[in-house]
């Protein structure tokens, strides 16, 4: 027997009142903890964007998960770190002659990025252990939280895998690996936000809502992830620094030279023109899908929480498109570029929220 954790079902719940109240309180604590972790991931995405835009990502050339928490504390240690940086191609070909103060600037961005990653790991693991040990984690939720922990560890490995790509033969990191690193971060965000949202008491979904809206809601969420990956390619190739006009590129809506590389598929990942073009085109498709979802939601449902979620999806996607256009036209200034990257997480949250509200709260099991 099951019952949803919402007021409409409480009176018919087979769960004893005392146990039901404890589950409610536990779910509230767990969901706010997960929301907190999601906020930290949002901050991580923004700091990661700043690290990329300031060309700081290769300033720390070693991966020390534990010892790396402590930054250089003396002049000799700073000189040692700078000497390690001097050995990689980025220094030798791009930053040769960099002063120690200039090196410290890029070092602190990368160190802060890594420190925040470690803090997120602790912020997830320690409360999970406390909730688990105190009996507040429902049995069905335990493997889901463990998976979240595993994904977080994997993200750390992928981060170093990305950095390692720029230490030997390149002057920057691989755009493929950067896009994977960014996309995995937002997969983790979406996964935790999905769990947290469905631990919230929600009104019972109507079958007509699910039949009419599930397909387009999933489509929008999928397009958001595609666009995030394509944005990672744009960042990895510095494609936003080129063709800084809109709505035309190189004087045309569909520019020449989209498929000049051989084999043709390589253009979609390594041709700066094509990479930026496909990011633009996917944005148009996503805007159309978001608007369709918004109006379809208002037509199919009278539930305030679902209608609000639909409005958020459509509005936030349009805002994100505006931020993207401004980032391009203004030649990627740090401030608006970080707004564009950070707001992508907000768009993702809105898309996950719509699907979660459409699905309803997790049932409470006796």
C-alpha positions in Angstrom: 0.0 0.0 0.0 1.2 3.5 -0.8 0.1 7.1 -0.3 1.3 10.3 -1.7 2.8 12.9 0.7 0.2 15.5 0.0 -2.8 16.8 1.8 -5.3 15.2 -0.7 -4.2 11.7 0.4 -3.3 12.1 4.1 -6.7 11.1 5.4 -6.7 7.8 3.4 -3.0 7.0 4.2 -2.3 3.5 5.5 0.8 4.9 7.2 0.5 5.4 10.9 0.2 9.2 11.7 3.4 9.3 13.9 5.4 7.5 11.2 3.9 9.7 8.5 4.8 12.9 10.3 8.4 11.6 10.8 8.7 10.8 7.1 7.4 14.3 6.2 9.9 16.0 8.5 12.8 13.8 7.2 11.8 14.5 3.6 11.8 18.2 4.3 15.3 18.1 5.8 16.6 15.9 3.0 15.1 18.0 0.2 16.5 21.3 1.6 19.9 19.7 2.0 19.8 18.6 -1.7 18.6 22.0 -2.7 21.6 23.4 -0.9 24.0 21.1 -2.8 22.3 22.2 -6.0 23.0 25.8 -5.2 26.7 24.9 -4.6 26.8 23.1 -8.0 25.4 26.3 -9.6 28.2 28.3 -7.9 30.7 25.6 -9.2 29.4 26.1 -12.8 29.9 29.9 -12.5 33.3 29.6 -11.0 34.3 27.0 -13.6 33.1 29.5 -16.3 35.3 32.2 -14.8 38.2 29.8 -14.6 37.8 29.1 -18.3 37.3 32.7 -19.3 40.4 33.9 -17.4 42.5 31.0 -18.9 43.2 29.8 -15.4 42.4 26.1 -15.8 45.9 24.8 -16.4 47.6 26.8 -13.7 47.7 23.8 -11.3 49.5 21.0 -13.1 49.0 18.2 -10.6 46.0 16.4 -9.1 46.3 16.1 -5.3 42.7 15.4 -4.0 43.8 15.8 -0.3 47.1 17.7 -0.2 45.9 20.1 -2.8 43.6 21.7 -0.3 46.6 23.7 1.0 47.7 26.5 -1.3 51.3 27.7 -1.4 52.2 29.3 1.9 55.6 30.7 1.2 57.5 32.5 -1.6 59.5 29.3 -2.3 56.3 27.3 -2.6 54.8 29.8 -5.0 58.0 29.7 -7.1 57.8 25.9 -7.2 54.2 26.1 -8.5 55.2 28.6 -11.1 58.1 26.4 -12.2 55.7 23.5 -12.8 53.5 25.8 -14.8 56.5 26.8 -16.9 56.9 23.3 -18.1 53.6 23.1 -20.0 52.8 24.4 -23.5 50.4 27.1 -22.4 53.2 28.9 -20.6 55.8 28.3 -23.2 53.6 29.4 -26.2 51.1 31.8 -24.7 52.3 33.1 -21.3 56.1 33.1 -21.5 57.6 35.6 -19.1 54.5 35.7 -16.8 55.3 37.3 -13.5 54.6 35.6 -10.2 51.8 38.0 -9.4 50.2 37.3 -12.8 50.5 33.6 -12.1 48.9 34.0 -8.7 45.8 35.5 -10.3 45.2 32.4 -12.5 46.3 30.0 -9.7 43.7 31.3 -7.3 40.8 30.8 -9.8 41.8 27.2 -10.4 42.5 26.5 -6.7 39.1 28.0 -5.8 37.4 25.9 -8.4 39.0 22.7 -7.0 38.4 23.7 -3.4 34.7 24.3 -4.1 34.5 20.9 -5.7 35.9 19.3 -2.6 33.5 21.3 -0.4 30.6 20.1 -2.4 31.8 16.5 -1.9 31.9 17.1 1.9 28.6 18.9 1.9 27.0 15.9 0.2 28.7 13.0 2.0 28.6 14.2 5.7 24.8 15.0 5.8 24.1 11.8 3.9 25.8 9.8 6.6 24.0 11.7 9.3 20.6 11.3 7.8 21.3 7.6 7.0 22.6 6.9 10.5 19.6 8.6 12.2 17.2 6.5 10.2 15.8 9.4 8.2 16.6 8.0 4.7 13.8 5.8 3.3 15.1 2.5 2.0 14.2 3.3 -1.7 16.1 6.6 -1.4 19.4 5.1 -0.2 20.7 3.7 -3.6 19.7 7.0 -5.2 21.8 9.0 -2.8 24.7 6.5 -3.2 24.5 7.0 -7.0 24.7 10.8 -6.5 27.8 10.3 -4.4 29.3 8.1 -7.2 28.5 10.7 -9.8 30.2 13.3 -7.8 33.4 11.3 -7.5 33.2 10.6 -11.2 33.0 14.3 -11.9 36.3 14.9 -10.0 38.0 12.3 -12.2 36.5 13.8 -15.4 37.7 17.2 -14.2 41.3 16.0 -14.0 40.9 14.1 -17.3 39.9 17.4 -18.8 42.9 19.3 -17.3 45.4 16.6 -18.3 44.4 17.1 -22.0 46.1 20.6 -21.9 49.3 19.7 -20.1 51.3 18.0 -22.9 50.6 18.8 -26.5 47.9 21.6 -26.3 47.8 25.1 -25.0 44.3 24.6 -23.7 42.0 21.8 -22.6 40.2 19.6 -25.1 36.8 21.0 -26.0 35.4 17.5 -26.0 36.5 16.9 -22.4 35.3 20.4 -21.3 31.9 19.7 -22.8 31.7 16.4 -21.0 32.8 17.9 -17.7 30.2 20.7 -17.9 27.4 18.3 -19.0 28.1 15.8 -16.3 28.0 18.6 -13.7 24.6 19.5 -14.8 23.4 15.9 -15.0 24.3 15.7 -11.3 22.5 18.9 -10.7 19.4 17.7 -12.5 19.5 14.3 -10.8 19.6 15.9 -7.3 17.1 18.6 -8.1 14.7 15.9 -9.4 14.9 13.9 -6.2 14.5 17.0 -4.0 11.6 18.3 -6.0 9.7 15.0 -5.8 10.3 14.9 -2.1 8.1 18.0 -1.9 4.4 17.6 -1.2 2.7 18.0 -4.5 -0.9 17.8 -5.6 -1.9 14.6 -7.5 -1.2 14.9 -11.2 -4.2 14.5 -13.6 -3.9 11.8 -16.2 -4.8 14.2 -19.0 -1.8 16.4 -18.0 0.6 13.6 -18.2 -0.7 12.3 -21.5 -0.6 15.7 -23.2 2.5 17.2 -21.6 5.0 14.5 -20.8 6.4 14.1 -24.3 7.0 17.8 -24.9 8.4 18.2 -21.3 10.9 15.5 -21.9 11.8 17.0 -25.3 12.5 20.4 -23.7 14.7 18.8 -21.0 16.6 16.8 -23.6 17.1 19.9 -25.7 18.5 21.8 -22.7 21.1 19.1 -22.2 22.0 19.1 -25.9 22.4 22.9 -25.7 24.5 22.7 -22.6 26.9 20.2 -24.3 27.1 22.5 -27.4 27.8 25.4 -25.1 30.7 23.5 -23.7 32.1 23.0 -27.2 31.6 26.8 -27.8 33.6 27.5 -24.6 36.2 25.0 -25.4 36.9 26.5 -28.8 36.5 30.1 -27.8 33.9 30.2 -30.5 32.0 33.0 -28.9 34.9 35.3 -29.6 34.2 35.1 -33.3 31.3 36.1 -35.6 30.1 38.6 -33.0 27.0 39.7 -35.0 23.3 38.6 -34.7 21.1 37.4 -36.2 23.5 37.0 -39.2 26.8 35.2 -39.1 29.5 36.4 -41.5 26.8 38.4 -43.2 24.4 35.5 -43.7 21.8 33.6 -41.7 23.3 30.4 -42.9 27.0 31.2 -43.5 29.4 29.6 -46.0 32.1 27.2 -44.7 30.0 25.1 -42.4 31.4 21.8 -43.7 34.8 22.7 -45.0 36.7 20.2 -42.8 37.1 16.5 -43.7 35.6 14.2 -42.7 32.4 16.2 -42.5 31.4 15.2 -39.0 34.5 16.9 -37.6 33.0 20.3 -38.4 30.4 19.8 -35.7 33.0 19.6 -33.0 36.1 21.4 -34.3 35.0 24.0 -36.9 34.5 27.2 -34.9 31.9 28.5 -37.4 29.9 25.3 -37.3 30.1 25.0 -33.6 28.7 28.5 -33.0 26.1 28.0 -35.7 24.7 24.8 -34.3 24.6 26.4 -30.8 22.5 29.3 -32.3 20.2 27.0 -34.2 19.6 24.7 -31.2 18.7 27.8 -29.2 16.0 28.7 -31.7 14.6 25.1 -31.6 14.7 25.2 -27.8 12.9 28.6 -27.7 10.1 27.2 -29.9 9.8 24.1 -27.8 9.8 26.1 -24.5 7.0 28.4 -25.8 5.0 25.4 -27.0 5.4 23.7 -23.6 4.3 26.9 -21.8 1.1 27.3 -23.7 0.3 23.6 -23.8 0.6 23.6 -20.0 -1.8 26.4 -19.6 -4.2 24.7 -21.9 -4.0 21.2 -20.3 -3.9 22.0 -16.6 -5.5 24.2 -14.0 -3.0 23.3 -11.3 -1.2 26.5 -10.2 2.1 24.7 -9.5 2.2 23.2 -13.0 1.1 26.3 -14.8 3.8 28.2 -12.8 6.4 25.6 -13.8 5.4 26.0 -17.5 5.6 29.8 -17.3 9.1 29.5 -15.8 10.3 27.2 -18.6 9.1 29.5 -21.4 10.2 32.7 -19.8 13.6 31.5 -18.6 14.5 30.1 -22.0 13.8 33.4 -23.6 15.9 35.2 -21.0 18.7 32.8 -21.6 18.6 33.5 -25.3 18.8 37.2 -24.6 21.9 36.7 -22.3 23.5 34.6 -25.1 22.9 37.2 -27.7 24.4 39.9 -25.4 27.4 37.8 -24.6 28.0 37.4 -28.3 27.5 41.0 -29.4 29.6 42.3 -26.5 32.5 40.0 -27.3 32.1 37.8 -24.2 32.8 40.1 -21.3 33.3 38.2 -18.1 30.2 39.5 -16.3 27.5 38.7 -18.9 29.2 35.5 -20.0 29.0 34.2 -16.4 25.4 35.3 -16.2 24.8 33.3 -19.4 26.5 30.2 -18.1 24.9 30.4 -14.6 21.4 31.0 -16.0 21.7 27.8 -18.0 21.5 26.0 -14.7 18.3 28.0 -13.9 16.8 26.9 -17.2 17.7 23.3 -16.5 16.1 23.6 -13.0 12.9 25.0 -14.5 12.8 22.1 -17.1 13.4 19.5 -14.4 10.8 21.2 -12.2 8.1 21.0 -14.8 8.6 17.3 -15.4 8.8 16.6 -11.6 5.5 18.5 -10.9 4.0 16.6 -13.9 5.1 13.3 -12.4 4.1 14.1 -8.8 5.6 13.5 -5.4 7.3 10.2 -4.4 4.7 8.0 -2.7 5.1 7.2 1.0 5.5 3.5 1.5 4.2 1.8 4.6 
